[in-house]
Amino acid sequence: MTAPAGAVRVNGSTRVSKRKKTGTPRPKSREHLQSLADLFKHLSDPRRLQLLLLLEQKEHTVCGLAAQLGVTVSAVSHQLQTLRQARLVAFRREGKECFYRLIDGHVHALVTLGSEHVRE
């Protein structure tokens, strides 16, 4: 005999979980799937992930990021431009400097959950 969906065996007896099912909603269209694939494509570059991990802590200037990563300002600018186009980071100008930060809590959650998943 099979247990009902959501059932859990505890101490030899079967109990049905009363929690609501919380799952990822099914994609509604091909465009949604493509947008999701594009998001993960942008997250698939190790250099971009390094930038996102640094920006997770606080906002940084392009020069500050380049110094921390040991790469050129041009290389960082190029990657930040890609992340901006993907709507993963935002920036503000203060005089001649641009300060970058994660665009919202969703990006923070993606980076945090991805890091936790890899560590497990």
N, C-alpha and C positions, 0 to 999 in steps of 0.2 A: 504494500500500500504506500502511495506517495503522499508526502505532506503537502498541505496547501501552500500557495505562493505566500512568501513572507513568514513562513513558519520557521521556528528555531527549536532545536532539541536542547532541553535543559534538564539535567539529572534524570535522564531516561524518559521524560515525557515531552510531548510536542506542544509548543505554545506558539500562537499566532501573534506576531508583532502588531501593536495597535498604532504604531507610528505611521504617519502619512508618507506615502512614497514621494521622495524628492529626487527627481532625476533631471537630466538635461533634456530640455524640450527637443523634439525631433526637428531637424532643419526643414524649413517649409519650401525651399526652392534651391535650384542649382546655383543661383547667385549667392545665396547664403553659404553654401558649401565652399564655393570659390573664395569668398571673403574670409572664411575661416582658414582655408588652406593658405591664403596669402598671409594671414596673421602669423601662422606657424612658420611660414617660410622666412618672414622677417625675424622671427625669434631663433632661427636655426643657425645663425652666424655667431661663433664664439666671441668675436670682438664686440658685436652689438649687445650680446648678453652681458659682457663685462661692463659696458657702459650703463646698461639698465641696472645692474647690481650696484654700481657706484651711485647712480641717481636715486636708487631706492632709499639710500641713507640720507641724502640732502641734495639740494641743487648745487650745480657746479658750473664754472665757466669752461669754455672750450680749452683754453690754455691749461687750466687746472686738471682737466681730464687727460689731456695729452701728456702732461708731466707725470701724472699717476700711472698711466699705462706705458710710458716710455716710447711713445709714437709721435709722429708729427701732428701739428695742429690741423693740417690739411686732411690727414687720414681720419681724425676724429670728426672734423666738420662734415666730411663725406658720409660717415656712418650716421651722424646725428641728423643729417638731411633725410636719409632713408627712413630713420625712425620717426621723424616729423611727418613725412608723407604717409606713413603707416598709422599716424595718430597715436603713437606710443609715448612721445615726449612733446613737451611744449617749452617755449622759451620766453624770456622777457629781456628787454634791453635796459641797461643802466649805463648811460654814457656811451662809451665805445665797446663795452663788454656785453656779451649775451650770457645769461644764466639759464641753464637747462634743468628741467625737472620732469618726473614722470607725469603724464597728462592727467591721470586719475587713479582712483583706488583699484579699478579693474586691472590695470597694468601692474600695480604693486602686488595684487593677489596672484596674477599669473607668474610673476618672477618668484614670489615667496613659495607658492605651491610647487612650482617646477624645481626649485632648489631642495625643498623638503623631499619631494619624490625621488630625486636622484640620490640623496643621502641615505634613504632607507634601503 
